[in-house]
């Protein structure tokens, strides 16, 4: 291995487009890139979007995009099409493919060493950013080219297996949504299979604080917004003393359904069934609405699936109130949403299907976690 600096082997490509004669159809913004995901899964179109003047930087297929703002998010993506990004997104490529394997570049940028260096050399507090001159001085051990190629093959093979598992999860979740529509129909249709009820009559909306006696020192589960995934699960939930959260937070119990009411979390599908809560109590972000099933009337799985349907979220987004980027779904929208209420027996049958799907997804996520550990180990031990 030889010691090299990032700037010695990587080029910061700065080629700007003439926006008045722009031949490119697509652009990529920071929110089109996901943390630690090398694929660009979303993109914008110049023809339909109001695109700011900062979007002038040309990128080509195969180049690596890097979000220079809040680099702890580790937004590293490999372009699979030609397009435009903002000048706050770096466009990187190997200076010399005979010295540094281009396919290894995104994994180098996901290494602990590179990430820690980038964070440590970022400037500003509210929206920290890093300069290329700071990244260029990052020094690391680079294996010989032959070893780089073997390492790149291993990393990409592991990454592709991970992607196949993610596609299986996506297909499973789509199956659950399709099953909901097949069993219960489109909740926005004027013709419903079952008696139409207000959603507020199908569940208790935003229940009051616990009636049970809790000591100030008793632990409860604390659920901030990041602990609710966009896939319908709770994750990384911590315990905290009740006295620290009993004022000013949303309250819920095991079996309640959480619905993120604020942009962009609502549109992104954030919501989950509260499960495994310490002392049966959860306290969390005030940006959640809580839907509590009524025994014999509604199932938490039916409520969650209903409120996570894209068509439900799209309608909810049109009824949000507030200004700017902080619009919210009002409680009375959920309260008065009209829906066909299936018999509890049918809801329970759907719940059983959903639980089987959850088990499959859980197993797939365990496999993904194992692959992530292998990828990180290969990166950090070799770069």
Buried (B, 14 or more C-beta within 10 A) or exposed (E): EEEBBBBBBBBBBEEEBEEEEBEBBBBBBBEBBBEEBBBBEEBBEBEEEEBEEEBBBBBEEEBBBBBBBBBEBBBBBBBEEBBBBBBBBBBBBBBEEEBBBBBBBBBBBBBEBBBEBBBEBBEEEEEBBBEBEBBBEBEBEBBEBEBBBBBBEBBBEBBEBBBEBBEBBEEBBEEBBEBBBEBBBBBBEEEBEEEEBEBBBBBBBBBEEBEEEBEEEBBBBBBBBEBBBBBBBBEEBEEBBBEEBBEEBBBBBBBBBBBBBBBEBBBEBBBBBBBEBBBBBBBBBEBBBBBBBBEEBBBBBBBBBBBBBEEBBEBBBEBBEEEEEEBBBBBEBBBEBEBBBBEBEBBEBBBEBBEEBBEBBEEBBEEBEEBBEBBBEBBEEBB
